[in-house]
Amino acid sequence: MDDFQITLPKYYPEIQAASEQIGFNMPSDLQTGSLLKTLVASKPGASILELGTGTGLALCWFAEGMDENSQLTTIDNSDAFLSIAHKYFGSDSRINIVSEDGSKWVESNKAQKFDLIFADTWAGKYTELEEVLAMVKKGGFYIIDDMKEQANWPEGHAEKAKKLLAYLGSRQDFNITKMNWSTGIVIATKL
Protein backbone atom coordinates (compact mmCIF):
# COMPACT_ATOMS: atom_id res chain seq x y z
CA MET A 1 0.00 0.00 0.00
CA ASP A 2 1.29 3.45 -0.92
CA ASP A 3 -0.46 6.17 1.09
CA PHE A 4 1.11 8.82 -1.15
CA GLN A 5 -0.95 7.71 -4.16
CA ILE A 6 -3.73 10.22 -3.59
CA THR A 7 -6.20 11.59 -6.09
CA LEU A 8 -6.21 15.37 -5.75
CA PRO A 9 -9.51 17.18 -5.21
CA LYS A 10 -10.94 19.74 -7.59
CA TYR A 11 -9.00 23.04 -7.66
CA TYR A 12 -6.05 21.68 -5.68
CA PRO A 13 -3.40 22.14 -8.41
CA GLU A 14 -4.65 25.66 -9.19
CA ILE A 15 -4.69 26.71 -5.52
CA GLN A 16 -1.27 25.14 -4.96
CA ALA A 17 0.19 27.12 -7.89
CA ALA A 18 -1.44 30.36 -6.67
CA SER A 19 -0.13 29.65 -3.15
CA GLU A 20 3.42 29.26 -4.44
CA GLN A 21 3.13 32.52 -6.38
CA ILE A 22 2.36 34.49 -3.21
CA GLY A 23 4.85 32.59 -1.06
CA PHE A 24 2.34 30.66 1.05
CA ASN A 25 4.35 27.78 2.49
CA MET A 26 2.19 26.37 5.29
CA PRO A 27 -0.16 23.90 3.59
CA SER A 28 -1.49 20.74 5.19
CA ASP A 29 0.00 17.78 3.41
CA LEU A 30 -1.86 15.47 1.04
CA GLN A 31 -2.25 12.68 3.58
CA THR A 32 -3.89 15.08 6.04
CA GLY A 33 -6.18 16.36 3.31
CA SER A 34 -7.23 12.88 2.30
CA LEU A 35 -8.00 12.03 5.93
CA LEU A 36 -10.07 15.22 6.34
CA LYS A 37 -12.10 14.35 3.24
CA THR A 38 -12.80 10.87 4.61
CA LEU A 39 -13.75 12.08 8.07
CA VAL A 40 -16.09 14.82 6.82
CA ALA A 41 -17.78 12.31 4.51
CA SER A 42 -18.72 10.31 7.63
CA LYS A 43 -20.83 13.24 8.84
CA PRO A 44 -23.76 13.87 6.46
CA GLY A 45 -25.35 17.28 6.98
CA ALA A 46 -22.33 18.28 9.03
CA SER A 47 -21.50 21.61 10.57
CA ILE A 48 -17.75 22.06 10.08
CA LEU A 49 -15.25 24.63 11.37
CA GLU A 50 -11.79 25.17 9.92
CA LEU A 51 -9.54 27.48 11.92
CA GLY A 52 -6.77 28.60 9.57
CA THR A 53 -8.00 28.66 5.97
CA GLY A 54 -4.70 29.70 4.46
CA THR A 55 -5.22 29.76 0.71
CA GLY A 56 -7.82 26.97 0.71
CA LEU A 57 -5.75 23.84 0.15
CA ALA A 58 -7.40 21.94 3.03
CA LEU A 59 -10.71 23.50 2.03
CA CYS A 60 -10.47 21.58 -1.28
CA TRP A 61 -10.54 18.32 0.63
CA PHE A 62 -13.42 19.40 2.85
CA ALA A 63 -15.48 20.58 -0.12
CA GLU A 64 -15.00 17.25 -1.86
CA GLY A 65 -16.02 15.22 1.20
CA MET A 66 -19.02 17.34 2.20
CA ASP A 67 -22.53 16.47 1.10
CA GLU A 68 -24.97 19.07 -0.20
CA ASN A 69 -26.49 19.61 3.27
CA SER A 70 -23.20 20.27 5.08
CA GLN A 71 -22.04 23.76 6.04
CA LEU A 72 -18.45 24.83 6.62
CA THR A 73 -17.14 28.00 8.22
CA THR A 74 -13.46 28.71 7.60
CA ILE A 75 -11.52 31.49 9.33
CA ASP A 76 -8.26 33.26 8.49
CA ASN A 77 -6.90 36.74 9.12
CA SER A 78 -4.93 37.10 5.88
CA ASP A 79 -6.91 38.73 3.09
CA ALA A 80 -4.11 37.86 0.65
CA PHE A 81 -4.51 34.16 1.43
CA LEU A 82 -8.30 34.32 1.54
CA SER A 83 -8.47 35.97 -1.88
CA ILE A 84 -7.35 32.66 -3.36
CA ALA A 85 -9.88 30.65 -1.33
CA HIS A 86 -12.62 33.11 -2.37
CA LYS A 87 -11.75 32.68 -6.04
CA TYR A 88 -12.49 28.97 -5.91
CA PHE A 89 -15.05 28.62 -3.11
CA GLY A 90 -16.70 32.03 -2.76
CA SER A 91 -19.73 30.95 -4.77
CA ASP A 92 -20.19 27.61 -2.93
CA SER A 93 -23.29 28.11 -0.78
CA ARG A 94 -22.05 25.44 1.65
CA ILE A 95 -18.95 27.43 2.54
CA ASN A 96 -18.66 30.62 4.61
CA ILE A 97 -15.19 32.21 4.32
CA VAL A 98 -14.51 34.65 7.17
CA SER A 99 -11.69 37.19 7.34
CA GLU A 100 -11.05 37.61 11.04
CA ASP A 101 -8.54 36.80 13.73
CA GLY A 102 -9.27 33.23 14.83
CA SER A 103 -9.10 34.03 18.53
CA LYS A 104 -11.60 36.87 18.18
CA TRP A 105 -13.91 34.74 16.05
CA VAL A 106 -13.89 31.92 18.61
CA GLU A 107 -14.63 34.33 21.45
CA SER A 108 -17.60 35.80 19.54
CA ASN A 109 -18.96 32.42 18.42
CA LYS A 110 -18.19 30.04 21.28
CA ALA A 111 -21.86 29.07 21.69
CA GLN A 112 -21.86 27.43 18.25
CA LYS A 113 -21.47 23.65 17.97
CA PHE A 114 -19.75 21.68 15.21
CA ASP A 115 -19.57 18.07 14.04
CA LEU A 116 -15.95 18.50 12.98
CA ILE A 117 -13.35 21.12 13.89
CA PHE A 118 -9.96 21.27 12.20
CA ALA A 119 -7.69 23.61 14.16
CA ASP A 120 -4.85 24.39 11.78
CA THR A 121 -3.64 27.58 13.45
CA TRP A 122 -2.83 28.73 16.97
CA ALA A 123 -6.46 29.54 17.77
CA GLY A 124 -8.11 26.31 18.82
CA LYS A 125 -4.82 24.53 19.28
CA TYR A 126 -2.49 26.59 21.48
CA THR A 127 -4.94 29.37 22.39
CA GLU A 128 -8.70 29.19 23.00
CA LEU A 129 -8.37 25.42 23.34
CA GLU A 130 -11.05 25.05 26.02
CA GLU A 131 -13.52 27.17 24.07
CA VAL A 132 -12.95 25.21 20.87
CA LEU A 133 -13.17 21.80 22.54
CA ALA A 134 -16.50 22.92 24.06
CA MET A 135 -17.72 23.71 20.52
CA VAL A 136 -17.42 20.06 19.43
CA LYS A 137 -20.76 18.22 19.39
CA LYS A 138 -21.11 14.84 21.09
CA GLY A 139 -19.74 12.30 18.61
CA GLY A 140 -17.93 15.07 16.75
CA PHE A 141 -14.28 15.26 15.76
CA TYR A 142 -11.56 17.66 16.88
CA ILE A 143 -8.55 17.33 14.56
CA ILE A 144 -5.10 18.91 14.64
CA ASP A 145 -2.00 18.30 12.54
CA ASP A 146 1.67 19.32 12.65
CA MET A 147 2.27 17.58 15.97
CA LYS A 148 5.49 15.82 14.90
CA GLU A 149 8.53 18.02 15.36
CA GLN A 150 9.29 20.07 12.26
CA ALA A 151 12.48 21.78 11.11
CA ASN A 152 10.77 25.18 10.96
CA TRP A 153 9.50 25.11 14.56
CA PRO A 154 10.77 28.04 16.64
CA GLU A 155 12.71 27.37 19.82
CA GLY A 156 10.40 26.16 22.57
CA HIS A 157 7.61 25.03 20.26
CA ALA A 158 8.38 21.33 20.73
CA GLU A 159 7.67 21.72 24.44
CA LYS A 160 4.33 23.43 23.69
CA ALA A 161 3.35 20.59 21.39
CA LYS A 162 4.36 18.01 23.98
CA LYS A 163 2.26 19.74 26.67
CA LEU A 164 -0.72 19.98 24.32
CA LEU A 165 -0.53 16.26 23.51
CA ALA A 166 -0.29 15.37 27.20
CA TYR A 167 -3.23 17.60 28.05
CA LEU A 168 -5.44 16.20 25.29
CA GLY A 169 -4.52 12.67 26.38
CA SER A 170 -5.60 13.44 29.94
CA ARG A 171 -9.13 14.57 29.02
CA GLN A 172 -11.97 12.28 30.03
CA ASP A 173 -14.53 13.80 27.63
CA PHE A 174 -12.75 12.80 24.40
CA ASN A 175 -11.39 9.58 22.94
CA ILE A 176 -7.99 10.55 21.54
CA THR A 177 -5.91 8.89 18.83
CA LYS A 178 -2.40 10.25 18.25
CA MET A 179 -1.04 9.26 14.86
CA ASN A 180 2.69 9.34 14.10
CA TRP A 181 1.75 9.66 10.45
CA SER A 182 1.75 12.52 7.97
CA THR A 183 2.82 15.59 9.98
CA GLY A 184 1.53 14.12 13.24
CA ILE A 185 -2.25 13.99 13.53
CA VAL A 186 -4.52 13.97 16.56
CA ILE A 187 -8.13 12.86 16.13
CA ALA A 188 -10.34 13.34 19.17
CA THR A 189 -13.98 12.26 19.35
CA LYS A 190 -16.24 13.94 21.91
CA LEU A 191 -17.95 11.53 24.32
WOCORRA-V438807 format. One record per backbone hydrogen bond with DSSP energy under -0.5 kcal/mol. NH is the residue of the N-H (numbers start at 0). CO is the residue of the C=O. If there is no record, write none. Layout:
# WOCORRA-V438807
((NH,CO) (NH,CO))
This chain:
# WOCORRA-V438807
((2,0) (4,1) (5,3) (7,5) (11,8) (14,10) (15,11) (16,12) (17,13) (18,14) (19,15) (20,16) (21,17) (22,19) (23,18) (24,22) (32,28) (33,29) (34,30) (35,31) (36,32) (37,33) (38,34) (39,35) (40,36) (41,37) (41,38) (42,39) (45,42) (47,45) (47,70) (48,115) (49,72) (50,48) (50,117) (51,49) (51,74) (52,74) (55,52) (59,55) (60,56) (61,57) (62,58) (63,59) (64,60) (65,61) (69,66) (70,45) (71,93) (72,47) (73,95) (74,49) (75,97) (78,76) (81,77) (82,78) (83,79) (83,80) (84,80) (85,81) (86,82) (87,83) (88,84) (89,85) (91,88) (92,90) (94,91) (95,71) (96,94) (97,73) (97,95) (99,75) (99,97) (104,100) (105,101) (106,102) (107,103) (108,104) (108,105) (109,105) (111,108) (113,134) (114,46) (115,46) (116,140) (117,48) (118,116) (118,142) (119,50) (119,117) (123,126) (124,121) (125,121) (126,121) (131,127) (132,128) (133,129) (134,130) (134,131) (135,132) (136,113) (138,189) (139,136) (140,114) (141,187) (142,116) (143,185) (146,183) (147,182) (152,149) (156,153) (159,155) (160,156) (161,157) (162,158) (163,159) (164,160) (165,161) (166,162) (167,163) (168,164) (169,165) (169,166) (170,166) (170,167) (174,188) (175,173) (176,186) (178,176) (178,184) (179,177) (180,178) (183,180) (184,178) (185,143) (186,176) (187,141) (187,185) (188,174) (189,139) (190,172))
